[in-house]
């Protein structure tokens, strides 16, 4: 159940929304994003200055809570930003841009761009370490994501399906990525990037998986071809659970996703998996972590110029 109270003033009052974002981004007080000054600055007052604007007395630069984040240069009210963060944090299967358009009373173009900016905030830290380690189990599995022919208008081609690989630490986090194919070479590359070789690797018995376990402490498989899915503690059920949530989102919320942006959607679902209730993270804290993740990231229309994916 969601722990977000939609009557909270942060969703309806611009000043409260700004205070909420400032407290989240600067829990120890504001600092200048230009030069790092944490003391010698002041908040600008008067009708000629937009609310929430600071001026640094050291570098003379101006800044607000939006500067240097995915919200920079946005004209969307902060209340709508805060609500969008919380809606995406609380929606297990994702929300379409059409749904956000209706709920926030914004244009479809605004909703679509807003959500992709938030997905950028949900992207994993490039410096995140490998999953697993000595005595830990990591599960490697792959699937194909795409629309179904029955959902396509008559005369239109069946949407192409794209490969997604997931590496899940049992009871822990996931590293998921769109991959060009499911060959052993591609899977070994994904494992080399995301898995600690001291781990025990679990896979199914697919041909591509038979040779990818070299270098791991152990490599154990389940025989899917013989309807064997979990035996003596060996299986890829965690990875399959992640895929089930991802596919329910694609089928139920988005219906169609372009290959260009597939990784952004995968990152969205991976973020919620890594910050799920089972790990002690509820909706409000998940949204707070999303706001923190928005710092130091930008996304422009030029990077999102291929059109619209979400049609629900």
Buried (B, 14 or more C-beta within 10 A) or exposed (E): EEEBEEEBBBBEBBEBBBBBBBEBBEEEEBBBBBBEBBEEBEEBEEEEEEEBBBBBEBBEBBBBBBBBBBBBEBEBEBBBBBBBBBBBBBBEBBBBBBBBBEBBEBEBEBBBBBBBBBBBBBBBEEEEEBBBBEEBBBBBBBBEBBBEEEEBEEEEEEBEEBBBBBBBBBEBBBBBBBBEEBEBEBBBBBBEEBBBBBBBBBBBEBEBBEEBBEEBBEBBBBEBEEEBBEEEEBBBBBBBBBBEBBBBBBBEBBBBBBBBBBBBBBBBBBBBBBBBEEEEBBBBEBBBBBBBBBBEBBBEEEEBEEEEBBEB
